Amino acid sequence: MEISDPILVDRPADRVARITLNRPEKRNAMSNALRTQMFAALEAADRDPGVSVVILRGAGSCFSAGYDLSSDVRDEQPWYSAGGLGNWPRHVTEGCFRIWDMAKPVIGQVHGYCLAGGTELAASCDLLYVAEDAMIGYPVVRSISPPDNQFYPWLIGMRRAMEMMLTGDTISGAEAAEYGFANRAVPLADLEPMVLDMASRVAKIPTDVQQINKRAVHRQMEAMGIRAGIRAGTELQALSAMTESAKAFYANVRNDGLTSALSARDEKFGDYRTKAE
């Protein structure tokens, strides 16, 4: 039983709101309860005239290891998404575009694991700063499907996206910055002060101007097809989740538990929880 709040909200600097994913014992796995509170906090900050920018980070050892696969993600979703096949990937991309469409910039602060749904959340932020030794990837491609939000080709290009999609391997924070997934990578000890400094710089610009600056970049990406492309990708995710391999993985989760199923998935690669220390 969890006794902590799934998110924490504070004001670490003038006109800066900070949201912390607060399930460190679960590597900040995103249950719908956590997602409901996180989006409510994001929207409250977007409405608050005293806030100019929002920081999104994770408590404990990592940013987020992804969605909470031990729960039924169809239950108690933060907002209504049309049901039927593809409900979950559609719901996820709607959430990503909720952040995309907010008036105020959202800055992601990533350390440790940033996996699966964690990468989708990080990719939705307007600015992203990472620890050099962060581990970023989408291991779900090994057993179930491509991402719900298929951002990789847009952010890191076709060749690197293909490599990550065909292996499920991680990239380091340093590589993420080199490839264009993140703005910058720094040593972990420098990450929080750098993010706070950047947030304070962003907050100096009036919010009525800043929201147009944010949209100006997004409109160019939309003219190139990013919104349509990501939405189209939800159908491929739903199709892949119906394969025999995906069904077998879900059966392993039901029969042997999530930890065992993930270990069986990754042991042939020798990484994630199966990595030799």
KOLTOR-698834 format. One record per residue (C-alpha): residue in three letters; x, y, z. Coordinates in steps of 0.5 Angstrom, whole numbers, padded with zeros to 4 digits, always signed. Layout:
BEGIN
ALAXYZ
...
// end
This chain:
BEGIN
MET+0000+0000+0000
GLU+0003+0007-0002
ILE+0003+0012+0003
SER+0006+0018-0001
ASP+0003+0023-0005
PRO+0004+0020-0013
ILE+0006+0027-0014
LEU+0009+0033-0011
VAL+0009+0041-0013
ASP+0013+0046-0010
ARG+0016+0053-0013
PRO+0023+0053-0013
ALA+0024+0059-0016
ASP+0020+0066-0018
ARG+0015+0064-0023
VAL+0017+0057-0023
ALA+0013+0051-0021
ARG+0016+0044-0020
ILE+0012+0038-0021
THR+0016+0031-0018
LEU+0013+0024-0020
ASN+0013+0021-0013
ARG+0013+0014-0013
PRO+0021+0012-0012
GLU+0019+0005-0009
LYS+0016+0004-0016
ARG+0021+0008-0020
ASN+0016+0013-0021
ALA+0012+0008-0025
MET+0006+0012-0028
SER-0001+0009-0026
ASN-0007+0013-0028
ALA-0008+0016-0021
LEU-0001+0019-0022
ARG-0002+0021-0029
THR-0009+0024-0026
GLN-0006+0029-0021
MET+0000+0030-0026
PHE-0004+0033-0031
ALA-0008+0037-0026
ALA-0002+0040-0023
LEU+0000+0042-0030
GLU-0006+0045-0032
ALA-0007+0049-0026
ALA+0000+0052-0027
ASP-0002+0053-0034
ARG-0008+0057-0031
ASP-0004+0061-0025
PRO-0002+0068-0027
GLY+0004+0067-0022
VAL+0007+0061-0026
SER+0011+0062-0032
VAL+0015+0056-0033
VAL+0014+0048-0030
ILE+0019+0043-0029
LEU+0018+0036-0029
ARG+0022+0031-0026
GLY+0022+0024-0022
ALA+0024+0023-0014
GLY+0029+0018-0012
SER+0033+0014-0017
CYS+0030+0016-0024
PHE+0025+0020-0028
SER+0020+0014-0030
ALA+0021+0007-0032
GLY+0014+0008-0036
TYR+0007+0006-0035
ASP+0005+0002-0029
LEU+0004-0005-0032
SER+0001-0008-0026
SER-0005-0004-0026
ASP-0011-0004-0031
VAL-0009+0002-0035
ARG-0016+0002-0038
ASP-0019+0004-0031
GLU-0020+0011-0029
GLN-0016+0015-0034
PRO-0015+0022-0033
TRP-0020+0024-0038
TYR-0025+0021-0043
SER-0022+0018-0049
ALA-0026+0014-0054
GLY-0026+0006-0053
GLY-0025+0000-0057
LEU-0018-0002-0060
GLY-0013+0003-0060
ASN-0016+0007-0054
TRP-0009+0007-0050
PRO-0005+0009-0055
ARG-0010+0015-0057
HIS-0011+0017-0050
VAL-0003+0017-0049
THR-0002+0021-0055
GLU-0008+0026-0053
GLY-0004+0027-0046
CYS+0003+0028-0050
PHE-0001+0034-0054
ARG-0004+0037-0048
ILE+0003+0039-0046
TRP+0005+0041-0053
ASP-0001+0045-0053
MET-0001+0049-0046
ALA+0001+0056-0046
LYS+0007+0055-0042
PRO+0013+0052-0043
VAL+0015+0045-0039
ILE+0022+0043-0038
GLY+0024+0036-0037
GLN+0029+0034-0032
VAL+0031+0027-0033
HIS+0036+0022-0029
GLY+0037+0015-0028
TYR+0032+0011-0032
CYS+0027+0014-0037
LEU+0024+0008-0040
ALA+0018+0007-0045
GLY+0012+0011-0042
GLY+0017+0016-0039
THR+0021+0017-0046
GLU+0014+0019-0048
LEU+0013+0024-0043
ALA+0020+0027-0043
ALA+0019+0028-0051
SER+0013+0032-0050
CYS+0017+0037-0046
ASP+0019+0043-0049
LEU+0026+0043-0046
LEU+0029+0037-0044
TYR+0036+0037-0040
VAL+0039+0030-0038
ALA+0044+0027-0033
GLU+0050+0024-0037
ASP+0049+0017-0035
ALA+0041+0017-0036
MET+0039+0011-0039
ILE+0033+0013-0044
GLY+0030+0007-0048
TYR+0023+0004-0050
PRO+0024-0004-0049
VAL+0017-0005-0050
VAL+0019-0006-0057
ARG+0022-0013-0055
SER+0015-0016-0053
ILE+0009-0012-0055
SER+0009-0006-0059
PRO+0012+0000-0062
PRO+0011+0007-0057
ASP+0004+0010-0056
ASN+0007+0016-0058
GLN+0012+0015-0064
PHE+0017+0021-0063
TYR+0024+0017-0064
PRO+0024+0019-0072
TRP+0022+0026-0071
LEU+0027+0028-0065
ILE+0033+0023-0067
GLY+0032+0022-0075
MET+0031+0015-0078
ARG+0037+0011-0078
ARG+0038+0012-0070
ALA+0031+0011-0069
MET+0031+0005-0073
GLU+0036+0002-0069
MET+0033+0004-0062
MET+0026+0001-0065
LEU+0029-0006-0067
THR+0033-0007-0061
GLY+0030-0004-0055
ASP+0037-0002-0053
THR+0038+0005-0049
ILE+0042+0011-0050
SER+0046+0015-0045
GLY+0044+0022-0043
ALA+0050+0024-0047
GLU+0048+0021-0053
ALA+0041+0023-0052
ALA+0044+0030-0053
GLU+0048+0029-0058
TYR+0042+0026-0062
GLY+0037+0031-0061
PHE+0033+0028-0056
ALA+0035+0032-0051
ASN+0038+0040-0051
ARG+0044+0038-0046
ALA+0047+0033-0042
VAL+0051+0035-0035
PRO+0054+0031-0030
LEU+0048+0029-0025
ALA+0050+0034-0019
ASP+0050+0039-0024
LEU+0043+0037-0027
GLU+0038+0041-0022
PRO+0042+0047-0021
MET+0042+0048-0029
VAL+0035+0046-0030
LEU+0033+0052-0025
ASP+0038+0057-0028
MET+0034+0055-0035
ALA+0027+0056-0032
SER+0029+0062-0029
ARG+0032+0065-0036
VAL+0025+0062-0039
ALA+0021+0066-0034
LYS+0024+0073-0035
ILE+0020+0073-0042
PRO+0013+0075-0041
THR+0008+0069-0041
ASP+0003+0073-0047
VAL+0009+0073-0051
GLN+0012+0066-0049
GLN+0006+0062-0051
ILE+0007+0065-0058
ASN+0014+0063-0058
LYS+0012+0056-0056
ARG+0007+0055-0061
ALA+0011+0058-0067
VAL+0016+0052-0066
HIS+0010+0047-0066
ARG+0007+0050-0072
GLN+0013+0049-0076
MET+0013+0042-0074
GLU+0006+0041-0075
ALA+0007+0044-0082
MET+0012+0038-0083
GLY+0006+0033-0081
ILE+0008+0031-0073
ARG+0001+0031-0070
ALA-0002+0027-0076
GLY+0004+0022-0076
ILE+0004+0021-0069
ARG-0003+0020-0069
ALA-0003+0015-0074
GLY+0002+0011-0070
THR-0003+0009-0065
GLU-0006+0005-0070
LEU+0000+0001-0071
GLN+0001+0000-0064
ALA-0006-0002-0063
LEU-0004-0007-0068
SER+0002-0010-0065
ALA-0001-0011-0059
MET-0006-0016-0062
THR+0000-0020-0064
GLU+0001-0027-0062
SER+0008-0025-0058
ALA+0005-0019-0055
LYS-0001-0024-0052
ALA+0004-0029-0050
PHE+0008-0023-0046
TYR+0001-0021-0043
ALA+0000-0029-0041
ASN+0007-0029-0038
VAL+0005-0023-0033
ARG-0001-0026-0031
ASN+0002-0033-0030
ASP+0009-0031-0027
GLY+0008-0024-0025
LEU+0011-0017-0028
THR+0018-0018-0025
SER+0019-0025-0028
ALA+0016-0023-0035
LEU+0021-0017-0036
SER+0027-0021-0034
ALA+0025-0026-0039
ARG+0024-0021-0044
ASP+0031-0018-0043
GLU+0036-0023-0040
LYS+0038-0025-0047
PHE+0040-0018-0048
GLY+0043-0018-0041
ASP+0041-0011-0040
TYR+0036-0007-0035
ARG+0034-0011-0029
THR+0038-0017-0032
LYS+0045-0013-0033
ALA+0051-0016-0029
GLU+0053-0011-0023
// end
